[in-house]
Amino acid sequence: MIIEQFEDKGLAHFSYTIMSEGKIAIIDPARDPQPYYEYAMMHDARIIAVVETHPHADFVSSHREIHHTKEAEVYTSRLTGADYTHNAFDDGDSFRVGELTLHAINTPGHSPDSICVLVKDAQGKPAALFSGDTLFIGDVGRPDLRENAGHTTADREELASAMYRSTREKLMVLPDDVLVYPTHGAGSLCGKGISNAHSSTIGAEKSGNAALQPMQEEEFVDYLLANQPFVPLYFPFDVELNKKGAPIYRESLLRVPHLASDCDLNKNKLFIDTRPAATFRQGHLPNAINLHDGLKFETWLGAIVLPTEKFYLFTSDEESQDTIIAKTAKIGYEKNIDGVIVNPEAATETSPELDVAHFKANPDHYTIIDIRNRREVKEQPIITDSLNLPLPELRNHLTAIPTDKPIVVHCAGGYRSAIGSSIIATGIKNQPVYDLGEAIKEFS
C-alpha cells in the first residue's frame, strides 16, 4: 500500500492517492486532476476509482472529470443525491484496489451524507482511515453548513449530535494504530481548531483531540457549535456544484475571455484588482476592490463575491493571469469572469497614503474600522475605540460607518485591510479611506 498526499495550501485541502498492484484510488480530488494523472503515469499505474467523502463546500472536486477521462468508478454515499454517474458507497459497501479493500463508513456530522473510508490490507487488518471532513487532526468538522444546501439537509444541532455518535461509535472504536488522513488541515474554514499536522492515528486523536475527550452529548454539542468561523458566500454554491459535477477543468479555463488593456468595461460589473496593494494604491479603476493575489485569494473571493455576481479580473502581467484564473476555478467561479485584463489603461485613480505618525498621536481624529472576525477581536484587541465590521460582512454594512472623520482600516497583518479599505472606498466618497496595512504590527 502506497499513500500519497497532495496539498493545496490556499484551501488547506488534502487529497490522496492509494496505490496497490498498479491500481490507484483517489480520495477527494482537487479541481485540477492533472497531478493525479502525472502521478499515475510516473508509477505506470491505472486510476480505477474516485471516492467523494461528501459534496464539498469549500472547493470544487474533479471526480466527474476523472470518471469521464479515465473511466474510473466514482463512489459516494447514496445520501448525496449525486447527479453524476456513481456507485453508492455506504455502510457495508466495499471495493478492491489491488490487494487492498476500501470500506465505507457512514459518519454524519459535518454533513448528513459524510462518509469515511477505511482501508484494510491484504490480511484484512484495518490500516488507514480517510476521514474526510468528519475527523481532522485536533478537531472535527463543523456541523453548520448543510441547513439549506445539498440533497439532504439537517439543522446544526442535529448534525452536532450525529457527529458525537459518529466519532464515538464508529471511529474511536477502530484500532489505535490506524492511520488518519483528513481532507483538510490548519487554516480550513471547515473546522475551528485544526492542527498543523498532516496525518495522525486513531490513538493519538483519542488522546489529544479536544473534540474526542470524554463528555456527554449535550456538552459536546455546545462545544462544537461555539465559535465556528464565518461561512463564505460560495459554500452552498460549491455543495450544489459538487453534487452535480463540475465541467472539464481545462476547457472551462479556456473559455475565460482575455481582454485588451484599453477595452470598454461594463461599469455595472465588479472590478476585482488582484495586483499588489502598493500597485493598486498608485493607480486603479474607480470602485475597484483590491483583492490581491495571496495564499487565501480564493477564500476571500468567495467570501465577498456572490456566486451570482459577474466580475472583471485585473492582473499585473500575463503570467499571473493563468494563476488567478486557476485559483478562481478552484471554487467554481471561473464562469463569473467577464474578462481578465493586464494593467488596464484607465487605472489612474489613486489611494491616499496614511501619515502613521499622525494617526498614532491622534487616533481620535479618525474613524477606525477593525475588519477582523469577532473572535479575533475578542481574543486580541489591538486599537481601542475601533468599530468591528468583519470583512465578509463589509459590503452589506457600509452605511454603518460614520463619515464625519477620515477612515482608517486595519486587520491583523495587512492583507485583509487592503481588501476592506478598497471596499469602503467604493461606498464612501466624502472622506479619505486609509489602509493601515502592515503598519498594524506596530500596534500589536
Secondary structure as GFF3:
##gff-version 3
##sequence-region A 1 444
A	DSSP	beta_strand	2	8	.	.	.	ID=ss1
A	DSSP	three_ten_helix	9	11	.	.	.	ID=ss2
A	DSSP	beta_strand	13	20	.	.	.	ID=ss3
A	DSSP	beta_strand	23	27	.	.	.	ID=ss4
A	DSSP	alpha_helix	34	42	.	.	.	ID=ss5
A	DSSP	beta_strand	46	51	.	.	.	ID=ss6
A	DSSP	alpha_helix	63	70	.	.	.	ID=ss7
A	DSSP	beta_strand	73	76	.	.	.	ID=ss8
A	DSSP	three_ten_helix	78	80	.	.	.	ID=ss9
A	DSSP	beta_strand	87	88	.	.	.	ID=ss10
A	DSSP	beta_strand	94	97	.	.	.	ID=ss11
A	DSSP	beta_strand	100	106	.	.	.	ID=ss12
A	DSSP	beta_strand	115	120	.	.	.	ID=ss13
A	DSSP	beta_strand	126	132	.	.	.	ID=ss14
A	DSSP	beta_strand	135	136	.	.	.	ID=ss15
A	DSSP	beta_strand	139	140	.	.	.	ID=ss16
A	DSSP	alpha_helix	156	166	.	.	.	ID=ss17
A	DSSP	pi_helix	167	171	.	.	.	ID=ss18
A	DSSP	beta_strand	179	182	.	.	.	ID=ss19
A	DSSP	beta_strand	200	201	.	.	.	ID=ss20
A	DSSP	alpha_helix	202	208	.	.	.	ID=ss21
A	DSSP	three_ten_helix	210	212	.	.	.	ID=ss22
A	DSSP	alpha_helix	217	225	.	.	.	ID=ss23
A	DSSP	alpha_helix	235	244	.	.	.	ID=ss24
A	DSSP	alpha_helix	249	254	.	.	.	ID=ss25
A	DSSP	beta_strand	258	259	.	.	.	ID=ss26
A	DSSP	beta_strand	270	273	.	.	.	ID=ss27
A	DSSP	alpha_helix	277	282	.	.	.	ID=ss28
A	DSSP	alpha_helix	297	304	.	.	.	ID=ss29
A	DSSP	beta_strand	311	315	.	.	.	ID=ss30
A	DSSP	alpha_helix	318	329	.	.	.	ID=ss31
A	DSSP	three_ten_helix	334	336	.	.	.	ID=ss32
A	DSSP	beta_strand	337	342	.	.	.	ID=ss33
A	DSSP	alpha_helix	356	361	.	.	.	ID=ss34
A	DSSP	three_ten_helix	363	365	.	.	.	ID=ss35
A	DSSP	beta_strand	367	370	.	.	.	ID=ss36
A	DSSP	alpha_helix	374	379	.	.	.	ID=ss37
A	DSSP	beta_strand	387	388	.	.	.	ID=ss38
A	DSSP	three_ten_helix	391	396	.	.	.	ID=ss39
A	DSSP	three_ten_helix	398	400	.	.	.	ID=ss40
A	DSSP	beta_strand	407	410	.	.	.	ID=ss41
A	DSSP	alpha_helix	415	427	.	.	.	ID=ss42
A	DSSP	beta_strand	433	435	.	.	.	ID=ss43
A	DSSP	three_ten_helix	437	442	.	.	.	ID=ss44
###
